[in-house]
Structures are given as C-alpha cells and as structure tokens.
Amino acid sequence: MRLGANPEVEKFRAEFAAFLDEHLPTAAEATDRSKSSSHIPEWARRWQQTLFDAGWLLPGQPPRYGGRNATLEQVLAHQEELSRRGIYHSFNPQGIGIIAASLLTFGTEEQKQQWAVPLLRAEITASIGMSEPGAGSDLAGLRTRAVLDGDHFVVNGQKVWTSGAHDADVLLTFVRTDPDAPKHRGISALLIPTDSEGLVRRPFPSMTGTDDVDFNEVFFTDVAVPKENLIGELNNGWAVANGSLGHERTMLWISYAERLEDLIRDAPSDQEWYATLQMDLQALRLLGYEQLSGGRNPAEVSVLKLFGSEAVQQATWHALEERGQDGLVHPARTAPPNHMGHDVFCNSWFERYARTLPATIAGGTSEVHRNIIAERILGLPR
Amino acid sequence: MEFEFDEDQLLLRQTVRETLAKTRTLPDDELWATYTSLGWLEAPPVELAIVLDELGYVADPTPFLATATWFAPLAGRLPGGSGTGVFDGAGRFVLDADRADEVALLTAGGVVVVPGAELAAQRLDTFDLRLHVAHVSAAGLLPGVPDLALMGLAATTVGACRRILDLVVAHVKQRQQFGVPIGSFQAVKHKAADMYVAIERARVLAYYCALTIAENDPRRHRAALMAKAAAGECQQVVYRNGAQLFGAMGFTWESELHIYLKRAVAGNLLLGPAAVHRKALLEMLAAATPETGVAAL
C-alpha cells in the first residue's frame, strides 16, 4: 500500500490532458445536441474520429482500434479526465463500450473491419437488443427466435428497452437459436441492421418528459439476417453477453462517482447526508481502484454497482428534498449545461432524482446484485 | 496509489490469524505476552490496522488497542508494559485506564506521562465484558483526539463486524426451516449482502486512513473522521441485520454472537458515535475545496 500517483499513469494523463486542451470542440461548434444514445450529432462524429485517429478513444485497445495498449490504470485516468471535464468521448456509449468491444473480443477479422471500426469511427451507431417483455432480470429466458435457413437466419420476436434503437444503424441482438438446450446454452448474438425488412421500432418516452425518447420496443417479423452476422459461435451468445457487459461493468462505478461529484458541485450542504455523500464517494473510489488491481472475486463488481447506484440515488434524493418547495419547479436548470456532455444532468432536481432510477434497474437490478453478493461472495445456497 | 496489501502485509495478516486461532482460550496476560513478543505493538499504521482488524474479529480482551493507538501517538513512544491516553478533555471513558502501566495525559502544559497506579482509576461496568473502560480525574486536561485512535477503533469495529457476518453466514447456511436452509431465502440474502457492502465501505475507509497516517498525509484527519463514522454506520447495519438473521439464539448468552455485537457497538460509541464524526467532517469540508478522481487518493 502506498499513496501518491504512479508516474507512468500521470505521464499518460498529462499527455491526454494536453490533447484535450488542443482538440476539444468549442461551444460554438457543438451546438446540436444528442437526441438519444445512438444519435451522434455531426460535430460529435468528427470529435469521436479525432479521438479514434489519435488513439484516445478506447486507450486499452491497440492503435488500429482507436487505442494505445494502455494499462487498466491508464484507462481509468482517461475516463477520469473525460469525466472531470464533463466530456463524452462518444454519444453512442453502448456502441463503442459494449458492441464494438464485444466485436473486438468475439468477432472475426471481417466483422471487426465491417462493423467495429465504423462504430468506433462514428460512421454508424449501434444499440443493444437484450431485454424482452418476458426477459428482464431473467435475461437467459429470452424468447426471440432465430432459425438458420441456408445462408441466413430468420428472426421472429420482440425486444424492449432497446435504448437508442430508433437512431441506430445496427442492433446487437441476443436470440434463441436452440430452444431445446438449457436456457443459457441456446442463445446466440446477431448483428441486425435496422433497415432490415420486417424490423419495426417504436420509441417511447421516459417519465421525465415526452421529449426524452431513448427507449424502444423492437419487433422482428421474419427478419432475414445474413449468417455472417453471427457474433461468436452458434449457441455461445451467453458468453458474448457476459463478455460485453463485463467490459462495461468494471468501470461503471466511475459514472456513479461522477454523479456524486456533480452533487458536491451543485448542492453543497451542511446537513448530514452531505457527509455521507463524501464518504460514499471516497469509499467508491477506493473500492473501484482496488477492483482494478485484479485477483479479486469477479462478483465484487456487484458491490460497486449496488453501492454506487444506491449512493447516488440516496444523495440525489437528499439534494432534491433540501430544496424544499423550490424542488417543485420543472423544467429547470440546476447547473450550467456543458456543451460536451448530456444536458440531462443539469436539469430540474426532480429530473435528476428521477434519472437515478435506471442505475438501480439496468445492468442488473439492485435485487439481482444482492443475490449475486450473497451467493457468489458469501456462498449462500441458491 | 497502490491499495493492495504487499506480500509482507499478507503474511502478517496470515500470522495474526493463525496466532489468534490458537490463543483464544489463553488468559489476558498470556495473550498480551504473545502479542508483544511477536512485535505487533511496533507495527506501523497499515500493519497496525491489519492487526487491529483481526483483534476486533476475536473481540480481544487485552490493552493492545489502547497501548498502540491511545498511548503511543500521544507519548510518541511505546510504554513500559501497557498504556493508554487521555485526550478527550474530560477524562471520561478512557480505555484501559484502570490497568495501564503508563497513562499519557494531554494537558495545557503538553503531554504528561504518569504511572497508571497513580491515577487509581476504577473500571466501569459496561456491556462489553472484555473491554476495560474507566474515568480519569486529572487537572488541566485538553481535548485532542489522535487520528490513530480513531483509526484503531474503526479497524477494530470492522473486524468485529466481519466476525458477525461470518457467524451469520454459517448460521443461515445450516439452519433449516420449511425444509430448506434459510440462507436460500432472498429476504435473508439481501440482509446479508447489505452487511457485506457496509463492511466493505468501512474497511476501505479504515485502511485508507491508516495509509494516510503512515505517510503523514495532510488528508489524514479527514480520512480518520470518515473511517470512524463509516465504521459506526457499518456497525448499525451489521448489528441490526446480523441479530435479526441469527434469530432467537442471537439474543441468548449461549451463542457467541453477543460478544461481537457488543464489541461492534462499543467501537462505535467510544470517542463518539458516527453522527459526531459526520458533523466534524462537515465542518472540515465547509472549509475545504473538493478534489476529484482517483488521482486525489
């Protein structure tokens, strides 16, 4: 154990900070806003390409995929520098963080060139089709069917919560390819272009306002998908799903730390909850940092997810409540908007609180993570 | 920053665990002789936190905590024999004041070390029968709690909480009702998971505090307030959920659970409970600029 920065990491951090100072789009350039998690405005596409070309998009990847073979600790520094400035490196976060990352792990060389590189260069965007009306926490119970017919799969079924699907070019879709196998073993991952015949998207708004449209229902009726769009092996989709989410999960806590830092900036208080917030933030950073060192039970990531998301929810509730009746005002601005970020985190206190709900639902509900901790860390019987 | 134990620290933890597993039935003076002969009192802050975490796990009955974290930081040395410190300004609820060989007093004229016998402090009756606590009457006492004392109680409380969770996990795995182990019920799992998360939060803050003390970092006092407050909050969750999950047996003297529940509560109450340290933290934060990121660790 020791305090103090690692020189290799700080050198990396300084290099990235210098790059950002030189290349960040100005507020005048970045006027168009992102409308969904798969909608990248023109200026932001150029920004993502700039990051890709300079190896600053996904620094853990090799240079040909927008990185520089950075260590995990350096990747963390990269995220922190973005977060500190309120910058999104991509406005299609799942496209690069989950889908392109999965392609780089599980895809063939052709698939990497055909899909991953265009995603990373923001030439196309992607959403992820996982949940279904009957398969949420029990993801492996998904029923959307894909049947191989010669050189293509025929897909029938429905997805829901497919964030950004109405703006996406392609969906990473998890489908059942072997209905007779045990449920985790009969799933495959397909990349399905959204302009495929028989694919219908119905976007719907969140509770925060009719203009906040990210969620979609996606219906598949005899959708033909070329065989080459299978990612990973047939019936091995569960490994792809776990791998995909794995990329996301180890660093997810940084977004919770970011929300807690927002509250420190926007809602300083002399009430006890504010001390709790500071302790939560410090503990979250320490636990997150500890997880990076490796060698720990992978289920410990559930501690970060559960603890971080609930800490944010609790603190944001207190920030809202402390406003008293003024908290009723909506829409409202509670912080100066950042042209490189999402406006939603600067909106009314009620909206900021309401928006903490997805964190305790998506990516495994808090209840599922409590089960994981109890079963895989404490060893309680299933 | 590196937040992992190095090999020597892992080895120390292993040694402490093995030693304590073998010595649990020994009388206090023999335990004390064992700890001192192994050099645990000389351990620097992070290593000391490792030892205290494990001593909390066994609800240690010796004056180790007081000697290492109440006497030493005040006197700037280890005592001949056991020791304790008086630094609350009122001389109330001083750990081991009734049996310490030397007592360091924080006074207007600086730190004064007196033989414990001279103070003739009488041990108080408390719910934690393994703990020695006494009031001290002396003139000119000043308040000034050492960070190491806060860290010591935090690490002890974390250790006691870990023991409670281990006992509870073992219980709910073997206790059968409705034909299944009660640990298979979600209501039980979720309470146990919340205990684990609370312990993890308190654990990292306690060790981070030890690390800032070891490196005499300017953030050490803030870290100490956080560690003590988090340990107290952890204790509240772990006591409530732990006692509940243990069922009626946890309310009896027959089960050993009560020993660790009491040590955990004592760890929270001594030197003031979580709320006191949250308040002190708020006062400190009001005067400081926030830091961001792991770079700030």
Interface residues (C-beta under 8 A of the other chain):
Chain A: M1 R2 L3 G4 A5 N6 E10 R13 L76 A77 E80 S83 R84 A257 E261 I264 R265 D270 Q271 E272 Y274 A275 T276 Q278 M279 D280 Q282 A283 R285 L286 L287 G288 Y289 E290 S293 V303 L306 F307 E367 H369 R370 N371 I373 A374 E375 I377 L378 G379 L380 P381 R382
Chain B: M1 E2 F3 E4 F5 D6 Q9 V46 L165 V169 V172 K173 V180 P181 G183 S184 Q186 V188 K189 H190 A192 A193 D194 Y196 V197 E200 R201 A202 V204 L205 Y207 Y208 L211 T212 A214 E215 D217 M226 A229 A230 E233 A275 R278 K279 L281 L282 L285 A286 P290 T292 G293 V294 A295 A296 L297
